[in-house]
Amino acid sequence: MSATKERVAAISIIASGSMAAVKFAVGIAIGSIALISEALHSSVDLLATIVTWMVVRVSDKPADAEHHYGHGKLESLSALGVIALLYILAGGIVVEAYGRLREGVTPPTLTALPFVVLVVDIAVNLWRARALHRTAMATKSQALEADALHFASDVLGSIAVIIGLGLSALGYAWGDSGAAIAIAVLISLLGLRLGRSTIETLLDRAPEGASETAEKAIRAIPGVVGVERLRVRMVGATHFVDATVLVPRTFPIDRIDAIKRTAQAAVTAVLHDADLTFTAVPVARSNESVRDRVMVIARNNGLAIHHVTVHDLGEKLTVSIDLEVDGEMPLDRAHDIAHRLESDIRDEFGADVEVDTHIEPLEPELPVGTDAPDARVEEIRQALARFAAEGGAIHDVHNVRVRDTDAGEVVNFHCRAAAAMSVIAVHQKVDEIERALRRTFPSVKRVISHAEPVR
């Protein structure tokens, strides 16, 4: 992208310099203030193009320790400098043209040469303006856009010179000076248009429609509750978007991080070049269950809970929780933790809520184990198959694995049950098998089962 901008700017330098020199020489030769003014205008364009070429080499550099938003604003500053030069030129042209009108200077000497030069100039400038505008839109470069406007104004300026020289040829002595004043007015109008766009960028005005487009893209992401605030500003070709997004407070951190990454991709897709700052604000949703809200309270306290049971007694709620704490923790400290949790739950649901907390030791992480011998695995598999057959509902015990650890044996196995069987019923039957296995083999520390439906 940067190479494209540099190449287009370099071609413009050559074209500007060549055409400015030819128009200036012809203007001096025939004594046309309009043609000289147009040549000076092209000279300013040449200077602007050189500045543009230098700026685009810097503006596309990535952000660094001193320029956190990159170097894109250099293009806006260079555009302001070019605008200032244009207005100085326009003022000088008006003063000179008015002086000639007042003093009645001899009209220019007309030949076919100036008309040929101007026609060629129009063709060259049309090509340059189109190429620069296309590249400016593709790269969102204000510096190249300023260059494109200059060359478009050169086309109109050349047409004005042709009209002025034509009027002079028809005997209207003021035609040449009038054309010069028209060029000055044209330069001023184009400078005003470009200046407005450049100043709006420097003042961080949000690009037209960018906020709405970015917000719509973020709201469409699954899991986003709403967008509280969104701001957009342009730095060079990049849209910097600051978004404060509402997300469910029940979502885990990794889910919110996934939403953030999806939002960056979505905003980039609609704005093409975007840098998103995403601030997630957790909020309670109206469809949260009591269990969800209790889990949020525990998570905010950094506590591990499970087996949350809620009963609605009409006038009040009862909540039962299994709270896991370090097994070596003194009871008084564990009780204080449970009491704080219960207080937070009452703050959420009301002072009359009935809360019971069962304190149990946190299951420790088992040490690294080794696979048991094949004979031991087969012994465990046969026992599991026997216990399953006795219960009747569970069958096809397979994928049995046994690992030896310092804490004891750990058994993993898969089994099958009827597809229509409820989860509660399956869990009860599998629990019976697990308890029977531990009674038969006291060395088994833990049993992990995975029930699969019969297809």
N, C-alpha and C positions, 0 to 999 in steps of 0.2 A: 504493500500500500504506500509506504513512504517512498519507495523507488519510483512508483508511478507519478507521484506528486512532483518529485525532483525532476524527472524526465520532462514532464509537461512544462514545468517552470523554466527549465533550461532552453527548450525550444522557443518559448515566448520571449526570452531575453534576446535571442538571435533575431527573431522577427521584429521585435520592437525597435532594436537598434538600427536595423537596416532601413525600415520604413521611415523612422523619425529623421534619419540623415538625408534620405532622398527628398522628403517633403520640405525639410528646412532649406535645402539647397535650391529647390525649385521655387519656393516661396520668396527667398531673397532675390533670386534671378528675375522674377516677374514683378516683385514689389507688392505681394499680396499679404496683408495683415492676417486675413482669415487662414491662409495656408500656413503661414508662420505660426499662428496660434495653435493650429492643429498639430503642427510638428512639435511645438513645445508640450502640448498635451501628450503626444506620443512619447516625448522624452521623459515626462513624469511617469508615464506608464512603464518605460524602460527601467527607471529607478525603482519603481514599485515592484517590478518583476524580479529585479536583482535582490531586493529585500525579501520578497516572497521565497525566492530560491534558497536564501540563507536561512530564513525562518523555518521552512518545512523540514530542513535537515535537523533542526533542534526540537521542534514541537512534537515529533513522534517518538522522542526518547521516553522510555518508561519512567514511572515515578521513582524518586530516590529519597534519601534521608532528609533533604531540604525542600523538595517539591513533592508533597504527598499526593497531590492530585495531578501529577504529570506536568508537562510543559505546554499544554495546548493553548493557554491564554496568550502565549507569545504571538500567535496568529492574530488574535483580536487587537493586541497592541500595535502590531505592524499595520493592520488595516486602518487603525486610527491615524497613524503617522502618514499614510498615503492620502487619507481624506484631507488632512491638514494641507498637504502639498497641493492637492487639487483646488482647494479654496484659495490658496495663495495665487495659483496660476490663473484661476477664474477672475480674481480681482485685478491682476495685472493686465489681462486681456481686455477687460471692460475699460480700464483707464486708458490704454493705448488706443482702442477702437474709438472711444469717445473723443479723444484728442484729435484723431484723424478726421472724424466727422465735423468737429468744430472748426478745424483749420482748413478743411477742404483739400486734402492731399490728393495728388494725381492718382487716378485709378490704375490698377495693375495692368501690365502688358500681357495680353492674352495670346496663347498659342495652344496647340493640341496637347503639348507635353503635360501641363498640370492635370488635365482631364484624364489622360492615360494613367498617370501616377495615382490619382485618386481612385480610379476604378480598380486598379490592382490592389491598392490599399484596402478598399472595401472588401474585396474577395479574400485577401489574407486575414483581415480582422474578423470576418464572419467565421472563417475556419478556426481561428484561434479562440474566439469567444465560445464557440460551440464545444470545442475540445476541453477548454478550461472549465466550462460550466458542468459538463458531464463528469469530469474528474472531481470537481468540487462537491457535487452532489453525492458521488460515490464514496468520497473520503470525508465528507462533512468538514471541508477545510474553508474557513472564512477568508484566509489569505488568497486562496485560489479563486474563491467566489468574487473577491474584490478585483482580482485581475480580470476575470471574465467580464465584469461590469465595465471596466476601463476599456476593453477592446470593443464591447458593444457600443459604448459611447463614441469610440473612434469611428465606427461605421456611421453613426448618426452625424458625427462631426464632419466627416468627409462629404456626406450628402449636403450638409449645410454649406460647406465651402463651394461645392459644385453649383448650388443654387446662387450663392453670392457672386461667384465669377460669371455665371450666366446673366445675372442682373447687370453686372458691370459691362458685359459685352453688349447688352441692350441699351446702354446709355445711362443706367442708374448708378451714379457715382458712389452712392452710399451702400451699394450692394455688398461690397467686400467687407467693409467695417460692420455692416449689419450682420453678416454671416459670422464674424468673429464674436460679436456680442451674443448671438444665438448659441455658439459653442460654449461660451462662458456660462450661460444660463443652464445649458445641458449638463455641463460638468457639475454645477452646483446642485442640480436636482438629483443626479446620480450619487453624488457625495452624501446628500441628505438621506437617501434611501439606505445606502450602505452603513452610514453612521448610526442610524437608528438600530439596525440589526446588531452591529458590533457593540454598541453601548448596552443594549439589553443583555447580551451575553456577559459582558463584564460586570453587570449588576446582578448576575445570577437569576435573570428572569427565566421561568420555566418554559421550555419549548412548547409551542402550541400543541395541545392534545397529548403530550408525553405523560403527564400525571395520570390522566384518565386511562390511557392505554396500559401503563404499568400496573395501576391498581386493579384493573379488570383481569390482567394476567395472573396477579397474585391471588385474587379472590377465587379464581377458578381452580386453585390447587386443592385437592382433597385434604381435609384436616384443618384448613384455615377457617376460623370462625368469622373474622372480619379484619378490616384494615383501619386502625385508629388514626394514623397520620402517615402521609406520604409526601416527600419533597423531591423535586428533580431540578438539577442544574447542569449546564453544559460546560465542559472544559475541553476545548478543541473539538474532537469528534466523539468524545465519550460522554454518555449520560451518567451522571452520578446520582443514584437514587437512594434516599434514606427512607426506610419503611418501618413503621411500628405496627406489628401484626399480632392479632389476637389468636391464640391457639388454646386448645383444651388443656386444662391444668392436669388432667389425668394422663396425658401423653408422657411417655418416658423421654429422656434427653435424646436418645438416638433417633427417635421418631421426629422430634422437633428439628434435629440437625438435618434429617432427610428432607423435611419441608423447606428448610433454608436453602439447601442445594437445588431443590426443584424450582424454588422461586428465582434464584439466580439464572437458571437456564431459561425459565419462562420469560423473564424480563429481557434477557439478552435476545431471545428469539423475536420479540416484538419491536424492540428498539435498536437491534442490530449491534450496538456497541454500548454495553452498560456495565457499571460497577455498582453492585447492590450492597448497602449496609442494612442488615436485617436484624431488627430487635424484636424478639418474641416476648409477648406478654401473656402469661397463663391466666385464663378466666374460667369461671364455673359456668357450665352449660345447664340449661333447664332440664335436660334429660338425664342428669347424673343420678345414679341410684345412691341409697344410703351407704351401701358397701363401697361404691366408688369414692364417696366423700371421706369415709373412714380410712381407706387406703391412702388417699392424698394426705390426710393429717399425719399418718404414720410415716409416710415417705418424707414429708417436710421436717419430721423430727429425726430422720435418719434411722428409723426402727424397722426391723423385719417382723412382719406379722403374717399370719395365715389363718385359715379356717374362721373367717369372719361370718358370724351368724346374726341375723337381724330379725326381730319379731315385732310386729305392730300390734300393740294391745289396745288400740283405739285411742286412749287418752295419752299414752306414752309409748316410747320405743324401748326395747331392750336390745343391747348389743353385747355379744360375746366374742372375745378375741383370744387367739393364741399368740403370745408375744415371745419371741426368741431373743435371749440374751446370752452373754458369755457364761458357760457353765461354771467357771471358777469365780464368778462375781458374787460378792456377799449379798445375802437376801435383802438387807435393808436398802442397799443401793438399787438393786433390781426393783424393789417395791416402789422406790421413789420414781424410777423411770415409768413404771406402770401407772402410778398416780398422776404424773404429768400428762401422760397420754389420755387417761380418762378425763382429766380436766379440760383438755383441748377438745375432746369429743363433746363434752357437755356445753362448752362455749359455742360449738357449731350447731348443736341440735336443741339446746335448752337445758336448764338446770335439772329438770325432772327425768331426763333420760337415764335409764338404768344400764350401767356398764360393768361388765365382769371381765377381768383379764386373767387368763391362765398363763403363768410364767413357766417357760420351759427352756432347757439349755439349747443354745444354738448348735445345730449339727456341725461338727468340725469338718474341715476339709480332710479327706482321707489321704494318707501318704501314697506315694507312687507304689504300685503293686506289680506283680508278675503273674503271667498266665499259669493257672494250675495245670498239673499233668492231665493228659487225656483221660486216664482212668478215673480221676476225681471228677472231671467234667461229666463223664458218662454216668457216674454214680449219682450225681446231683440231677442230671436229666431224667434218669429213670424214676427218681423219687418225685420230681415235679409231675411227671406224666401219671404216676400212680395217684397222687393227691388230686390232680385234675379229674381223673376218671372217677374217683370217689364222689366228687361234687356233682359231676354230670354236665354242668353248663359250660365248662371250659375244657377245650381239647386242643389237639395238635400243638403240643409244646415243642418249640424249635428255637434255633439260634441261641442256644444256651452257652453262656460264657461265665467262667469262674476265675476270679483274680485273688491272689494271696497278698494281704497287706499286714502291716504290723498291728493294725486294729482288729484284724480278722478277715474272713472271706467275704467277698462282695460278689453277688450272683445277679446276672442279667439274663432275662429270657423273654421270648415272644410266645404268644399263644393266640388262639382264635375263639370267638364266641359268635352267637347268632347276631346278624346285622340289626334285627329289630329289638334286641335286648337293651334295656336302659343302661345308662352310664352308672347309675347307683347300683344296679344289680350286678353288673360286671365287676365294679370295684369291690363289692362285698365278697364275691366269689374268689376273686384274685387274692384279696386279703387273707381269706381262709387258707389258700394254698401257701402263701408266704409265711403265715404263722406256723403252719404245719411243718414247713421246711426248717424254720429256725428251732422248733422243738426237737426235731429229729437230729439236726446238726447244730449243736450249740456254738460251734466255731464260726457259723455264718453271721457276720455282723450286719449285713444289709442285703435286701432283695429288691431289685428294680424290675418290674414287669411292664410289658407293652402288649396290650390286647388289640387284636385286629379283627375286623368283621369278616364273616364268611361271605364271599361274593357268589 
